[in-house]
Every structure is written in C-alpha cells, then in structure tokens.
Amino acid sequence: MSLSHQAKLVRRETAAGLAAQALLLLLLSEAIGLGPAGWLTGAAVAIATWAVLTRALSRSWSRPFGPANRVTLARATLVGGVAALVADSYESPPPLTALVALATVALILDAVDGQVARRTGTSSKLGARFDMEVDAFLILVLSVFVATSLGVWVLLIGVMRYGFVAAARFLPWLNGPLPPSTARKTVAALQGVILLTTASGLLPYAPALAAVIAALTLLTWSFARDIAWLRRTGHGKAPLVAAPAAQPKNA
C-alpha cells in the first residue's frame, strides 16, 4: 500500500471521528435537550481533536490507523460528549445518568486500547501519546464538574499534568524519560475512578471530599517523586515520552 493511499485512509478515519462526535451531540440533544454551551463545547472539542490528530498523523504516521487507535478515537468521542454535558450543566441541571454513562465507558475503554495495541502489534509512540492526551482531558473535564460541588481546588487534579508540560518548556530536564512505575499507573487510574464516583453523587459530601483530597494528595506525591527523579538524573536532552502520573499503560 502506498504512503499516499495510507494517508487518505488515515484522513478518512479522523473524519469519521469528527462525524461520530457530531452524531453523539445530536443524540444527546434529542435525549436531554443539549443547550448552546454544550453544543459549542462539544463542537470545539471535536474540531480540535480532528485538527490536532490529523496534523500529527500527517507529520509522523507511516502505517494504517490501526484498531487500537480506533478505540482511542472512540474514547475521544465519548470524552467530547462528557465535556458537552459538563458545559451544559452550567445552564441547566446536569444529566448525571448520561454523563456518568459516557465517562464510565470511556474509562473502561482506557483499559482496552493498550491491550489491543499489544495484541495486534500496532503499538506506537503517537498512539501512546494520543491515548495519554485523551486520558488527561477526561480528568480535566471531570475535575471541572466536581469543582462545582467541592470547590475550585479540585481543578488542581485536572491541570497538574498540563502545568508539568508547560514547565518542561522552560526546564528541559523535565523532558527526560521516566522509568516504569506501577505506583504511577495506579495513581493515574485512581484519578478518573474517584472523580467519576464523586461526580455521580453516590457518595455523601464528607466521604466525597475525603476521596478527592486523597486523590489530589496521591497525584501530587506522584508528580513530586517523578520530578525529583528527573532532577536527580538530569536527562535534560532526552525526548519527551510521558508526563508523570498521566500514562497508565505505557509508563
């Protein structure tokens, strides 16, 4: 298969993802009456995902899109729906059932795409990065929603990874590769589970508050430990492969 033909197929995949996001927004609008804020947010997420992914694939992709990336693209579509619902919750009572359902499936699929990549031999740095960005954005969106009930401090969970990436632009040694860590994977996975459980309203206020404080504490510890390791080893010229506590399957 020629590279030009592969590029056309990849563009079709990303276009299909954009269409799937539009379809999901239509279904949500029919089911719960999605308002302007939800539509604008969902559309913005869909367009941004399509643009960034298409650009990244056109610059570095030399193989078919692959089944694992299709799973991750499906997750990105679901996360876009969650973002739309969270934005809509500022205009009307939040549809918790739909929000929790979409976020739950997205979290479950997070354990699927990595396995699919390994079993089909289609693992790649770009695929791992795509997966990581979807994970990070879902955590950010859930932290925004939970912050409305527990306080703005919850946003620290969602923005910590982005703060790390921003700091790495000024501190090159933060771009060093990190060693594999079960603790990092566990902490990363717990963020989504705890935030989603809190968002669902299943926990009373006090236990929910304690759980989110514990999640933030663990995340802070994980980042601090990895930053200390990078500082100590001084891998300033190594390529960026992962942010601390943000890559549960490949770190």
N, C-alpha and C positions, 0 to 999 in steps of 0.2 A: 504494500500500500504506500503510495507516495505521501510525502510530507504535506503537500498541498491538500490532498484528499483528507488526510487526518485532521488538518486544520479546519476544514469545512465541517467535519463530523463534530469536532470539539465545539465549534460555534453553534451548531445545532443543539448540542447538549446544554450549553449555557442559555440559549434562547428558550429551550424547553423549561429550564428552571424559572426563567422570568415569567413564562406563561403559566406555570404551576402556581407561582405566587399570586398572580392576578386572579386565577381561579379560586384559590383559597380565600382571598379577600372578598370575592363575590359571594362565596358560600357563607362566610361569616356575616356579611352584610344582610343576606337573606335570613339567616338564622337569628341574629341578635340585633340587627339594625345598626351596623357599624357606622359611626359618625365621621365627620370630616377629619378630625385629628387622627383617627385610626386609619382612614384611607391614605392620608398624606404620609403618615409614618410607614405604613406597610409598603406603599409605592416607593418611598425613598430608600428603604432597606432593599427592596427588590432591585431597583436600578443600580444602587451602589454595589450590591453583590455581583450583579451581572457585569458591570463595568470593570470592577477590580479583578474578578476571576477571569474574564475574557482577556484582559491585558496581561495578567500573569501567565496564562496558558499560551498566549501568542508569543511571549518572550522566551519561555523556557520549556514548553511541552514538546515532546518528540515521540509520544506514544498515544494510543487510544485513551479516551477519558477514563474508562475502567469502571467496574461495578462498585468498588469502594467509594470512589468519588461521586458516583450517583447517589449512594446512601448519604454521603455528607451533604450533597446538594439538596436532597430531600429534607435533611435536618435543617439546613439553612432556610428552606421554605417555611418549615414549621416555626422556626425562631422568628422569622419575619411576621408570621401570624401572631405570635405571642407579643411582639413589640407593638403591633397594631392594637391589640386588646389592652395592653398597658396604657398606651397613649389615649385610647378611648375611655379608659376608666377615670380620666380627669374631667370628662364631660358628663358621664352617666355612671350609675352603679356598675362595678366591674362584673362581667360574666365569668365567675370563678370556675364553673364547670368546664367551659370551653378553654379557658386559659390553662387550667391545670392539665386538661387532657392533652393539649398540644405540647406543653412543656414536658410532660411525662414521656410522651412518645419520643420527643427529641432527646431526652436524657437516656432512654433505653437504646435508641439507635446509636448513641455515642459509644456503646459497648459492641456495636455490630460492625461499623465501618473498618475499624482496625483489624478485626478478625478476618473480614472479607479480604482486605488488602494482603494480609499474610497468607491466607489460603489460596489466593489466586495469583500470588507472586507479583502484585501490582503496587507494592509499597513505593512511595517516592517522597522526597523532601517537600515537594509542592503539595502533595496530598496531605502530608502530616501538618503542614502549615495551614492549609485550608481547614482541616479538622480543628486545629487549635484556635483559629480565629472564630469559628462558629461557636465553640465552647465558651470562649471569652465573652462573646457578645450576648449569649444566653444568660450568663452570670450577671452581666451588666444590666440587662433588661429586668431580670428577676430582682436584683438589688434595688432598682428604681421603684418597682412595685412595692416591695417590702418596706422601703423607706417611708412610704406614705403612712404606715401604721406604727412603725417603731422609731422613726427619726432619720434625719438626713445622714447620720453617721454610717448607716448601713451601706451607703454608696461607696465607702472605702473598699468594700469587698469587690465591687464591680470595676472600680477604676484602678486598683492596685497594679494589675498587670499592665495596663496602658501607661501608668506612671513609670513603671520599670522600663518599658520600651522607649519612652520619651527620654528618660535619664541616660539610657545607653547611647543616645546620640551625642551626649556631652562627655560621657565616661566610657571610652571604648572597651575597657576591660570587662564591662558588663556583658559584652557580646560573646564572651567565651562559652564553650560547650560545657554542659553540666553532666556529671556522672549519673547513671541510672539510680533511681531512688523510689523505693516502694512507698516511703513516707510522703514524698511529693505527690505521687499518684493518688494516694488515699486522701490527702488534704484537698486536692483539686476536685476529686469526685464528691467529697462531702459538701462542698460549697453549693453545688446545684441541688443536692438532695435536701439540705437544710433550708435553703431559700425557698424551694418549691413547697416543702412541707409547711413552712411558715405562711407562704402566700395562700395556701389552700384554706387557711383558717381552722385547721384541725386542732391546733394547739391553743390553749388559753394564753393570755398575754404574757404571764411570767415565764412559763416554760419556753415560749417562742423567743422571748427576749434573751433568755439564758442560752438557748441553742445558737442564735445568731451571733451573740457575743463570743461564744466558744468557737464558732466558725471563723470569725474575724481574727481571733487570737491565734488559732492554728495557722491561718493563712499568713499572718504577719510573721509568725515564727518560721514558716517555711521559706518565705522570701528572705528573711534576715539570715537564715542559715545558708541559703544558696549565694546570697550576695557576699557573705563573709568568705565562702569557699572561693568565689571568683576573685575576690580581692586578694586573698592569700596566694592563690596560684598564679594570678596575673596573666590570664590568657587574653590579653587585650587585642591581639591581632587575629584571633580565631573567628570563624564565621558564626553568625547568629543561627542557632538551631532550635532554641526553645527558651521561653521565659519561665522563671521559676513558678512552680505550682500551677502551671497552665497547660501542661501537655501530658495528660494522664496515661496515654497509651504508648508514647514513644520516648518518654524520658527515662 
